[in-house]
Amino acid sequence: MTSQDATGKEDKLQRDLDYLMECLAEMFHGLGESRLASCLPKNGSVAPSEDCKFVRAWSVAFQLLGMAEENVAVQTRRALETSQGLVAEPGLWGRVLEKLSRSGVPEEEIAAMLGEIRVEPVLTAHPTEAKRASVLRHLRELYLLLVKRENTVWTPAERDEIREEIVAMLERLWRTSEVHLEKPKVLNELATIIYHLRDIFPQVIPILDRRICLAWREAGLKGELSLLTERLPCVSFSTWVGGDRDGHPLVTAEVTEATLRELRLNALMLLHGQLTTLGSRLSISRRLLAPPPELARRLDELKARTGAPGEEALRRNPEEPWRQMVNMMRARLPVEVTGDGEVLCGAEGSRYCRAAELEDDLRLLRDSLVARGAARLAAADVVPVLRSVEVFGFHLASLDVRQNSAFHDAALEQLMAAATGESGFSRWSEEERIAFLDRELASSRPFLLPGTKPGREAESVLSCYRVLAAHLASFGDAGLGSLIVSMTRGVSDLLVVYLLAREAGLAVRGTQGFACRLPVVPLFETIDDLEGSAAILERFLSHPVTRRTLAELNGESPVQQVMIGYSDSNKDGGIMASLWGLYRAQEAMLEVGRRVGVRLRFFHGRGGTISRGAGPTSRFLRGLPEGSAGGDLRLTEQGEVISQKYSNPLNAAYHLELLLAGTAGVSIPGRSEPGTGHPLEPVMDRLAHRSRCEYEKLLAREGFVTFFRQATPIDVIESSSIGSRPARRTDHATLADLRAIPWVFSWSQARYFLSGWYGIGSALEELMLEDAPLFAQFVRSTQSWTALHYIISNAATSIASADPAIMEAYAGLVHEEGLRKPILAAIHAEYRRTVRVLEEIYGGPLAERRPAVHVPLARRTDALRVLHERQIALLRQWRQEGMRQNRGMSEELLFRLLETVHAIAAGLGTTG
Ligand code: PGA
């Protein structure tokens, strides 16, 4: 971007922001709240009101700032694309295809490889979305008004009307409490996910398809890549909401069953709506265009099979055969839509059993139009519906089921106790466990007699698996994802799942023994588990039940999914050890996959902040080890990230295109096989180890947990009702048991952002002082080796959000000076070291070298400082001796504290 572009962008942002702040002030004046109008942050200066309502006013102001920034980013991308074409923006199809066109790979090969690209975001309800669903809805509408206002055709009266609508929307927002008073139910969280799946993503798929076709032409690639191409890169969606049972007792079998039902119903209603629109569009008269014989034949055939509903479908538009065909397809959907609502049906009569049958009919419809010279209509009208069926099927998104290995152990113990009276499985050594499991897995006979009640954990797992088995029997495997085992520590943790699946009827018998009906997927998430992952995987992939399962699921080309967790490894060992550990683990597992002839499909469990694995998408993909993406990417999109990236269709298209084009860019050609590795890898091993030691040393300091609990608002966060699941996996109040989200959330509220940078400074400084030439080589490699650049730039972004003065103010909440001083001194020293060494790498002050990160933060600095002061004062009051006895007062203070948490999160643009 030129400096002129940058200035233009800044000016537009300022204009939009001024406009929004004027609207907000107008709203406050209208409500007789002029004090609030005058305390709004303006041009960087802040003047808090005495009135505690200013916290909420600033929270709204921060949301408006975020919205204005988002809108400017979208408009800037569009302006750049208008002047420079699709190659303007890095990471998107324009650039990727341009590069491929110069690579010398034949065009047909590129087109064929593009058809294999697959990306699967997995939407989860990880409790990081601080905004209530009602607030999100208002913000979405407000954003649309902001965009509407940009149109230059409005008359002055119309512009006034838009302004009035904006002010009214702000009032709505102001009168809606931001604080969740009750925890949401899992099914409320599901509703948010379904909103995106049904209302946003279906609009986005055609945008993505059009853009790849345009980019293909713009890159000068010949041959056909058009909307009529049979295979375009494919996005599909999965979800964990209603299936993620890890530390979440409220995800019961009934919830899972209801989730599967809701997903199916909404998928069918989506298609019902799309077919209704398609029918009204294909009003092509047979007198003007004669249908080809295949269409007429298919109509006759369906008429004979469909009985009364089919006749009705034909009767309605006798002159319009294409429309009749669409009416027929709609009548065959397995859902009944009446004035009273919608009801799922079985596949009785001639209703479709599987989505593939509808796809076949849509292909016939498309081809019949093409055959009669109406290819434009086929591409504009039929293809988007066909793509919807390909992407969403009859299931909208597939549902993974996740459970913790310790829970599975307890379940198996109960089964063993009920069947044989044996006990102690969870205390056996790994070899004893495997020996037992191998013996058991050789047989297909379940443990229990029908009707036995083995105990809570066993019943919980089995009842969930039975729901999955029933779904498989009725609808096949579309809609079902994997059985994911969190905290996989040994191969026995995976084999246990086979036994549980056998018990619940989720297994098929073959001549050699049984296979599991769903893939069992390890989740390696701590640093030690990542280190052991390749050995575990090798043993797992060689196991006969796994081999049979992969053959059952994938036939001749076995694929094993492996999930890797970014948050727990980071909480364990800090950013460098985590990201490098993940890199090394992928390399080692890829090697295993090659050795045993199984393709690996990595599933990246990333959160929305750097400390939980986030980072710029394109750099993240380019920083993966060679061969890791393999044209097939699965990753979580969690909590607040979903609304930030996917709430408006244009932004959603941008983020999905980054994923698709980025995956294609690192997968074709030539990057599909692991290479020899970068020469600095051994140095990185050392640095990661050193960084981890430093981080662990801090956590092991005497009194560290007390420091953490007193210097951050962790207690407020634990009392908040963000998300349906508890903050801890079990009831133990240890650091190990605390989940990564509240850990990161509380450090960011107190502006430490500790796990995003701590440790890396010591490691790099040591290298700098001990081996200057190697350090110089390291610095040069940050430019050329993306894996390294990714780690360094993420640490630099995290430390930009940390603020030593604010850290110190929060540390003032720690009662014991003897504990506070040394810990704070250690953190400050590491902070200074990290900044110093990063400045060395970036060649100057970070604020100057990285304006894209620092300028938006600077816009918020003063207002945030005031909010932090307020939060600290409230924490002090709330934690006072005896306060808990005064229930009313304590609740009121907690509510005020939660408001500060929301306002600070809105300012930082992140929770945890
Ligand atoms: P989990 O996720 O706690 O669900 O394992 C970790 C995270 O995303 O922070």
Residues whose N, C-alpha, C, O or C-beta is under 5 A from the ligand:
A	BS01	PGA	S567 G607 R612 R739 A740 I741
